[in-house]
Amino acid sequence: MRPTFSNENGGSFVLIEPGENGEIIIEHPFFIGARPVTQVEWVAVMENNPSKFQEGWSAGLKPVERVSWLDCQKFISILNQRETGLRLGLSGIWRLPTAEEWEFACRAGSKTRWYHSDRDAELDEVAWHAGNSGASTREVGQKKENAWGLYDCHGNVAEWTNTEDGIKRITKGGSWLMESESTTSSARSSSSVDKRSDAIGVRLVWAPL
């Protein structure tokens, strides 16, 4: 079992240790959300819910979406003001992952297209995508986790990173409206920092200082 901790808003975070996977080299440890930030978690911090898919008793467990990269920075700033103190004996900060950190954590040592398989026919095991989502986000944590305990890396919502692509920021993971190739571990897209889309959400990193 990898070291984990939970925060005040119900998120669970998994330790990712330094290592290499192909061309990706991670030099410093970090903790990453086991799941994307949910609507409940966002509301607990921001006191608003911008998400499109709010209907139904379980909507709070769906990932938050229609949050821009700039919105995520405000969310993180509040977390860093509110949640001070040590985690597992360490001090640190909340932030977004880099695209490389995100992919390294998603792959969990794998080199296949998705963290469990190379086969399109097996994508449903790990992802909500255009072929099975019902044209909506779905509650987090329902699909098969990766070897390090992360869920929803493929599909459901694409996730903002801190990696720049010109004036844009890279998103990873693909979403509920994308076909299979857009949800692979290596797939990436980019969007303007002020873009709000019902296909883009966020996964947090807590990084020791």
C-alpha positions in Angstrom: 0.0 0.0 0.0 1.2 3.5 -0.9 1.1 6.2 1.7 -2.1 8.2 1.5 -3.9 11.0 3.3 -7.4 12.6 3.1 -8.1 16.3 3.3 -10.9 18.2 5.0 -13.1 18.1 1.9 -13.2 14.4 1.4 -10.4 14.0 -1.2 -7.9 11.2 -0.9 -4.3 11.6 -2.1 -1.7 9.0 -3.1 2.0 9.2 -2.9 3.9 9.1 -6.2 7.5 8.4 -5.7 10.3 9.6 -8.1 11.0 7.3 -11.0 11.1 7.0 -14.8 8.7 5.6 -17.4 10.0 5.9 -20.9 11.0 9.5 -21.5 9.1 10.8 -18.4 11.4 11.4 -15.4 10.0 12.4 -12.0 12.6 13.7 -9.7 10.5 14.7 -6.7 7.7 12.9 -4.8 4.2 14.3 -4.8 0.7 13.2 -3.7 -2.0 13.2 -6.4 -5.8 12.9 -6.0 -7.0 9.4 -6.2 -10.0 10.8 -8.0 -10.9 14.1 -9.8 -12.2 16.9 -7.6 -16.0 16.3 -7.2 -18.8 18.8 -7.1 -19.1 18.3 -3.4 -15.4 19.1 -2.8 -15.6 22.2 -5.0 -18.7 23.6 -3.3 -17.1 23.1 0.1 -14.3 25.4 -0.9 -15.8 27.8 -3.4 -19.5 27.9 -2.2 -20.7 27.6 -5.8 -21.1 24.8 -8.3 -20.5 25.8 -12.0 -21.0 22.2 -13.3 -23.5 21.4 -16.1 -24.3 17.9 -14.8 -25.9 18.7 -11.4 -29.1 16.7 -11.6 -29.8 13.6 -9.5 -29.1 12.6 -5.9 -25.5 11.4 -6.7 -24.5 14.5 -8.8 -22.2 15.7 -6.0 -20.0 12.7 -6.6 -19.6 13.6 -10.2 -16.4 15.5 -11.1 -16.7 19.3 -11.1 -16.6 20.7 -14.6 -17.0 24.0 -16.4 -14.0 25.3 -14.3 -11.3 27.2 -16.1 -7.6 26.9 -15.4 -7.9 30.3 -13.7 -10.9 29.1 -11.6 -8.7 26.2 -10.5 -6.0 28.6 -9.4 -8.5 30.5 -7.2 -9.6 27.1 -5.7 -6.0 26.1 -5.0 -5.2 29.5 -3.5 -8.1 29.1 -1.0 -7.0 25.6 -0.2 -3.4 26.8 0.5 -4.7 29.5 2.8 -7.2 27.2 4.6 -5.4 24.0 4.9 -2.1 24.7 6.6 -0.1 22.3 8.7 1.8 19.0 8.2 0.8 16.0 6.1 2.5 12.8 7.1 5.1 15.0 9.0 5.7 17.1 5.9 4.8 20.7 4.9 3.7 21.3 1.4 1.4 23.2 -1.0 -1.6 22.4 -3.2 -1.2 22.8 -7.0 -2.0 21.3 -10.3 0.1 18.5 -11.7 2.4 19.0 -14.6 1.5 17.0 -17.7 4.4 14.7 -17.0 3.4 14.1 -13.4 -0.1 13.4 -14.5 0.9 10.8 -17.1 3.5 9.2 -14.8 0.8 8.8 -12.1 -1.8 7.6 -14.6 0.5 5.0 -16.1 1.5 3.6 -12.7 4.4 1.8 -14.3 2.5 0.7 -17.4 3.5 1.3 -21.0 0.2 0.3 -22.7 -2.2 2.8 -24.3 -4.4 2.8 -21.2 -3.0 1.8 -17.8 -4.6 -1.6 -18.0 -4.6 -2.5 -21.7 -3.8 -1.8 -25.3 -7.2 -3.0 -26.5 -10.0 -0.6 -27.4 -12.4 -3.4 -26.5 -11.3 -3.2 -22.9 -11.6 0.6 -22.5 -15.0 0.3 -20.8 -13.2 -1.3 -17.8 -11.5 1.9 -16.9 -13.2 4.9 -18.6 -16.4 6.8 -19.3 -16.1 7.9 -22.9 -18.3 8.7 -25.9 -19.3 5.1 -26.3 -20.6 4.4 -22.8 -21.1 7.6 -20.8 -24.7 8.4 -21.8 -23.6 11.9 -22.9 -22.8 12.9 -19.3 -20.1 12.8 -16.7 -20.5 9.9 -14.2 -19.8 9.5 -10.5 -16.1 9.2 -9.8 -14.5 5.9 -8.7 -16.8 3.5 -10.5 -14.3 2.1 -12.9 -11.2 -0.1 -12.4 -8.4 1.7 -10.6 -4.8 1.7 -11.7 -1.9 -0.1 -9.9 -1.3 2.9 -7.7 -5.0 3.4 -6.7 -6.0 6.2 -9.1 -9.5 6.3 -10.7 -10.9 8.1 -13.7 -7.6 9.0 -15.3 -9.1 7.9 -18.7 -12.3 9.7 -19.7 -15.1 11.2 -17.5 -13.5 14.7 -17.5 -10.2 15.9 -19.0 -8.0 17.4 -16.4 -6.1 20.7 -16.3 -2.3 20.7 -15.8 0.2 23.4 -15.1 2.1 22.6 -18.3 2.1 25.5 -20.8 1.4 25.1 -24.5 2.1 28.6 -25.7 -0.5 30.8 -23.8 -2.7 27.7 -23.3 -2.5 24.9 -20.7 -2.4 21.2 -21.4 -5.3 19.0 -20.4 -4.9 15.2 -20.0 -7.1 12.1 -19.9 -9.9 12.8 -22.3 -13.5 13.0 -21.3 -17.1 11.6 -21.5 -17.6 12.9 -25.0 -14.3 11.7 -26.6 -13.5 8.6 -28.6 -11.0 6.1 -27.3 -7.8 7.5 -28.8 -8.3 10.8 -27.0 -8.4 9.1 -23.6 -5.0 7.2 -23.7 -2.3 7.8 -21.2 -0.2 9.8 -23.7 -3.1 11.8 -25.3 -3.1 15.5 -24.6 -5.0 18.6 -25.6 -4.7 22.3 -24.7 -7.1 25.0 -23.9 -7.1 28.7 -23.1 -6.7 29.4 -19.3 -10.2 31.0 -19.2 -12.0 28.2 -21.1 -14.9 26.6 -19.2 -16.1 23.3 -20.6 -18.4 20.6 -19.3 -15.7 18.1 -20.5 -12.8 19.6 -18.4 -12.3 19.2 -14.6 -9.3 19.1 -12.2 -7.2 16.7 -10.2 -5.2 18.1 -7.3 -1.6 17.6 -6.3 -0.1 18.2 -2.9 3.6 18.7 -3.2 6.0 18.5 -0.2 8.2 21.6 0.1 
